[in-house]
Structure formats: structure tokens, C-alpha cells
Amino acid sequence: AYSDKMMKEATAIILKNLNNPDFTVDLLAKQLCISHSQIYRKFISVVGQSPKEYILTLKFEKAIEMLKSKKYRVGDIAFELGFADAHYFSVCFSQRFGVAPSQYFTK
């Protein structure tokens, strides 16, 4: 179906831009050749999240993978995922998971 194809394409674009701090929902919409309101409606109907929430979900999935590997410091992960600073990344992570990134695998 069109929605599945669009979500696969959207996910691929997001994953390719995970480390780009300037990547926005508007840029995603532009690359998919649809309007901001269309992309919002599609994401809500297909994944139940706004495009911005979905982008964060993918970033946090990647962050968890990186934390699990124990090869990266929190600051490195924040940078890799396009966050301007490690503190902001930690705050967002803690809000979502209830623990700091450094304690995620010790809970």
C-alpha cells in the first residue's frame, strides 16, 4: 500500500539523517514531496505518532543500541544522533525512559 511504501521511504530518510542536527519534519516532507500537514496526518494514522515523535523514537532506538554496545560515551551518542549537547540528550532520554542514559542498562 502507498502508506507502507511512504513510511519505509520516510524511515530510510530519517535513518540517513539521524546525525543531522538541522534535519526537520519540513525537510522530510520536502524529500517525500508532500506538505507538512499531509505528513503529520500520515504519521498519526500509520504509526500513531507525529513525525517529530517518530524521529525521536528512531533516535532513541539507535541510542539504546549504542548504549548496549558499551563502546560509546553518552556525549558521543548525543552527537551521533544530532543533539546539540549531551545534557539536552540526557534530559530527553530521561523523560522518555525514566532513567539517565548512563543508567539505562543498570536498572
C-alpha positions in Angstrom: 0.0 0.0 0.0 1.0 3.6 -0.5 1.2 4.3 3.2 3.6 1.4 3.8 5.8 2.5 0.9 5.8 6.1 2.2 6.7 5.0 5.7 9.5 2.8 4.5 10.8 5.7 2.5 10.3 8.2 5.4 12.1 5.8 7.8 15.0 5.4 5.4 15.4 9.2 5.0 15.2 9.7 8.8 17.8 6.9 9.5 20.1 8.5 6.9 19.8 11.8 8.7 19.9 10.7 12.3 23.1 12.6 13.0 22.0 15.8 11.2 21.1 18.4 13.8 19.4 20.5 11.1 17.1 17.8 9.9 13.4 18.8 10.4 10.0 17.5 9.7 9.7 20.1 6.9 12.9 18.7 5.2 11.4 15.2 5.5 8.1 16.4 4.0 10.0 18.1 1.2 12.0 14.9 0.4 8.8 12.9 0.3 7.1 15.6 -1.9 4.2 16.1 0.5 3.0 19.0 2.6 3.7 19.4 6.3 0.0 18.8 7.2 -0.1 15.7 4.9 3.0 14.2 6.6 1.6 14.8 10.0 -1.8 13.1 9.1 0.0 10.1 7.5 2.3 9.6 10.5 -0.6 9.8 13.0 -2.7 7.4 11.0 0.1 4.9 10.3 2.3 4.9 13.4 0.2 6.8 15.9 3.0 9.4 16.4 3.7 12.8 15.0 6.7 12.8 12.6 8.8 14.6 15.3 7.9 11.9 17.9 8.7 9.2 15.3 12.1 10.7 14.6 12.9 10.8 18.3 11.7 7.2 18.6 14.2 6.1 15.9 17.0 8.2 17.6 16.3 6.6 20.9 16.2 3.1 19.4 19.7 3.9 18.0 20.8 5.3 21.3 19.8 2.2 23.1 21.7 0.1 20.6 24.8 2.3 21.1 24.5 2.2 24.9 24.1 -1.6 24.8 27.3 -2.0 22.8 29.2 -0.2 25.6 31.5 1.3 23.0 30.2 4.9 23.2 30.1 7.6 25.9 26.8 9.4 26.3 28.2 12.6 24.8 29.3 10.7 21.7 25.9 9.2 21.3 24.2 12.6 21.7 26.5 14.0 18.9 25.9 10.9 16.7 22.2 11.4 16.9 22.2 15.1 16.1 21.6 16.5 19.5 23.2 19.9 20.1 24.6 18.9 23.5 24.8 15.8 25.7 22.8 17.4 28.6 19.8 18.0 26.4 20.0 14.5 25.0 20.2 13.1 28.6 17.1 15.2 29.6 15.1 14.0 26.7 16.2 10.4 27.3 15.3 10.5 31.0 11.9 12.0 30.2 11.2 9.1 27.8 12.6 6.2 29.8 12.6 7.4 33.4 16.4 6.9 33.8 19.5 8.6 32.6 21.2 7.1 29.5 24.2 6.0 31.7 21.9 4.0 33.9 19.6 2.5 31.3 21.2 -0.9 31.4 21.8 -0.9 35.1 18.1 -0.7 36.1 
